[in-house]
Amino acid sequence: MENRVGSEIERLKGLFKDIPKIQLDVTEGLITQAARLRILLDDNWKDILENGEYEKFKQSENQIPYDRKRPIVENYDNRDKTYQSIIKQLTELLPKPEKNRKSKLLRG
């Protein structure tokens, strides 16, 4: 798992390499956390695909089983929200594109 996280960290660092140097310390923690979450999300997703979102559950031997959402689905949903929040924070740190760049490209 650590190798996969390391590869994801490198991928994200490449995507966010243009973040200003002054914000680099903040981004390193965010990138590491995003990489960990991405790997956990991928693993959770594989489990959900293989075993489904719901399982038969009963409180006691005498009760009829009913469908309930598997705990891993809740974990996936929570991790996904956190991942999206971190990625949003990272993209907000990227330098803003020049306003006139598009019109320059169209004229050029």
VODREN-28120 format. One record per residue: residue in three letters; x, y, z of N, C-alpha, C, CB in turn. Coordinates in pm, whole numbers, plus 32768, in hexadecimal, padded with zeros to 4 digits. Glycine has a CB too. Layout:
N
ALAXYZXYZXYZXYZ...
This chain:
108
MET80537F8980008000800080008058807E80007FA27FFF807AGLU80C5807C804B811C80F18050815681127FC6818F80DA80B3ASN817580AD7F7681A780C57EEF813E81097E9981D280427EADARG80C280DD7EA68055811B7E5A803E81AB7E867FD480CB7E6AVAL804681C37F098037824C7F3C80A982A37F078035824E7FD8GLY8123826D7F09819682B87ED6818682DD7E44821582687EE8SER815582817DF4813D829E7D6680D383097D548114821E7D1CGLU806C83027DA6800183677D9D803383F07DCB7F87833C7DF2ILE808983F27E2F80C484717E5B811284B07DE88120845C7ED7GLU816284607DA681B184957D35815684C67CC4821084287D00ARG80EB847E7CA9808E84A97C40804E85307C648020843F7C2BLEU8023853C7CE17FE485BA7D0D8048862D7D0F7FA585A87D97LYS80C286127D3B8128867B7D3B813F86AF7CAE81AC86467D77GLY813B86557C4D814A86807BC280D786D87B94815586087B68LEU806086B67BBE7FEB87067B987FED87917BD87F6B86BD7BBFPHE801F87977C52801C88157C9C80A688557CA87FE287FE7D26LYS80FD883B7C488186886F7C4E818C89077C3F81DB882F7BE3ASP812489447C0A812489D57BF480F08A267C6A80D389F67B7BILE80D789E27CDA80AB8A2B7D51811F8A827D82807B89C87DC2PRO81028B007DA5816D8B5A7DD381BD8B1E7E4781328BE07DFDLYS823F8B387E47829C8B007EA982708B1D7F3983288B387E92ILE82398B927F5082118BBA7FD881A48B5F801081E18C4B7FD8GLN81568B1F7FB780E98AC97FE381108A357FE0806F8AE07F8CLEU81898A197FBD81B8898F7FAE81AA893C802E8247898F7F81ASP81CB897780A181C2892D811F813388FD813981F289848193VAL80D38952811C8047892D812F802188BD80CE7FEB89A8811BTHR804D88CB80538024886A7FED805E87DF8006804D889B7F64GLU80D387D68040810F8752805580B986FB80AF819A87618092GLY80848735811B802B86E981737FAA86C4812E800D873981F0LEU7F74872280E37EF78707809B7F0B869B80317EC387888058ILE7F7A86A27FEB7F96863F7F827FA785B37FC0801586667F33THR7FEE85AA802F8000852980727F7A84F0809E805E853880EBGLN7F27854480DB7EA5851581087E4B84EE80947E608580815CALA7E4E853C80297DFF851B7FB27E2C84977F777E0A858B7F49ALA7EAD847E7F737EE184017F3B7EB3838A7F8E7F7B84047F35ARG7EBA839780117E8E832980687DF9830D80537EA9834B80FDLEU7DAB8378804E7D1B8367803B7CFC83287FB47CD483EE8047ARG7D4383517F4D7D2A831A7EC77D4182837EC57D84835F7E60ILE7DAA82557F067DC781C67F097D5C817C7F5A7E5381AD7F46LEU7D3681B47FCD7CCC8176801C7C4881737FCF7CB981C180A0LEU7C2A81DE7F887BAF81E27F387BB181777ECB7B9E826D7EF9ASP7C2281697E897C2D81027E217C1680767E5B7CB881097DDDASP7C52805B7ECE7C427FD87F0E7BB27FC27F3C7CA27FCA7F85ASN7B77802A7F777AEB80217FA17A8F80097F2A7AC080A07FEBTRP7AA9804E7EBC7A56803F7E467A5C7FB07E107A8180A37DDALYS7AD37F757E0D7AE07EEA7DE07A8E7E8C7E387B747EBF7DE0ASP7A937EA37EBA7A457E517F1779AF7E627EFE7A687E757FA9ILE79847EDC7EE978F67EF67ED078C97EB37E4E78DB7F8E7EC9LEU791D7EBA7DE778FA7E787D6978EF7DE07D7979627E997CFFGLU794A7DA67DC6794C7D157DD978DE7CE47E3679D37CEA7E0FASN78C17D317EA078667D017F0877E37D4D7F1278AB7D077F8BGLY77D47DB57EC177567E007EC077507E6B7F2C76E27DA37ED1GLU76E97EBF7F2176D47F2B7F8176867EFD7FFB768C7F9E7F40TYR76347E957FE975DC7E68805475FB7DD9807975497E77802BGLU75D87DB780F575E97D2F8124756D7D088174766A7D21817ALYS75567C88817C74E97C5681D075187C5B826174BF7BC381A8PHE74C27C9082B674E87CA3834374717C80839B75167D34835DLYS748F7C43840C74267C2A846F74617C3B84FA73E97B9C845DGLN740D7C6B855574377C8685DE74437C05863173D57CE78622SER73EE7BA4861173EF7B27865F73CD7AB28603738B7B2F86D6GLU73D97A3A863873BC79C085ED732B79BB85BE73DC79458641ASN72D079F3860D724179E985F072107A55858F71F279F38671GLN72607AB6857572367B258520724C7B04848C72827BA68545ILE71F47B39843872047B2883A8726F7B8B837A717B7B40835BPRO72D17B5D832B733A7BB882FC73017C2782A373A67B6982AFTYR733C7C9B82AD73157D0B825973917D47821972C87D7682ABASP737D7D9581AE73ED7DD7816A74197E5181BA73C77DFF80DAARG749B7E5B81CD74D27ED5820A754F7EFC81BD74F17EC082A2LYS75697F7D81BD75E07FB08179765B7F7F81C575DE804C8170ARG76BA7F4B817A77357F1A81B777867F8F81F077897ECA8150PRO77C87F7C826178177FE9829D788180228240785A7FB6831BILE78B87FD081E979218001818E78E9806B812E795D7F8D813EVAL786880648111782A80C780BA7826814F80FF779B809B8092GLU7807814F817F780A81CC81CE7897820481D377D581B3825EASN78F881AC81E9798581D881EB79AB8215816579E28162820BTYR798281D480F979A082068073796582928060796A81A58008ASP78E882A3808478A58325807378ED839280C27813831B809FASN79118375813E795683D8819279E183F9815C796283A58221ARG7A2A839481337AB083AA80FC7AA983F980797AF9832480E5ASP7A4583DA80297A36841F7FA97A1C84B57FBE79C383E17F58LYS79CA84D7801F79AF8564803E7A2F85A9806B7941857280AATHR7A7C856780C07AF985A280F07B5C85B2807D7B36854B815FTYR7B65854D80287BBF85547FB37B9A85C97F597BBA84D07F64GLN7B1A85D77F3C7AED86457EE87B0E86CD7F267A56863A7ECFSER7AFF86D77FA87B1E87537FEF7BB387757FE37AF687488083ILE7C0987127FF37C9987287FE97CBF87507F5B7CE686A98013ILE7C89870C7EF87CA8872D7E6C7C7987BA7E4D7C6786C77E0CLYS7C0787E27E817BD6886B7E6D7C3788D07EAA7B49887D7EACGLN7C6888B27F237CCA890C7F637D4889177F0E7CED88D97FF1LEU7D7588A67EDA7DEE88A87E887DDA88F77E077E1A88197E66THR7D6B88E37DC47D55892A7D467D4489C07D5D7CDA88F37CFDGLU7D1289E57DD07D068A747DEF7D8E8AB67E067CAE8A877E6BLEU7DF48A667E237E7B8A9B7E367EC58AAF7DB27ECA8A3F7E8FLEU7E928A737D477ED48A827CC57ECF8B137C977E938A277C5CPRO7F378B3E7C507F358BC87C1C7EBE8BDA7BBE7FBA8BE97BD2LYS7E818C4E7BC77E108C6D7B717E428C897AE37DBF8CE77BA8PRO7DFA8C557A7D7E238C7079F37E0E8D0379D17DD58C177990GLU7E5E8D3379747E4E8DBD79487DC58DCF79087EBE8DE578E4LYS7D848E4079277D008E5A78EF7D068E6D78597CC28ED47931ASN7D6E8EAF782A7D788ECF779D7DBA8E60774B7DC48F4F778BARG7DE58DF8778C7E2D8D8E77447DD58D4D76D87E5D8D2477A7LYS7D578D3476F97CFD8CF576997CEC8D4E761F7C768CD676DASER7CD68DCE76367CC28E2775C37D428E3675737C908EB175F2LYS7DB68E3275B77E368E39756F7E498DBD75177EAD8E4675D4LEU7E238D49754F7E308CCE75037DD28CCE74897E138C55755DLEU7D5C8D02749B7CFD8D06742E7D2B8D6673C07C728D2E7462ARG7D698DD573E77D998E3673867E1C8E0B73447DAC8EBC73CAGLY7E6C8DBD73907EF28D9A73667EF78D3E72F37F3B8D6073D3
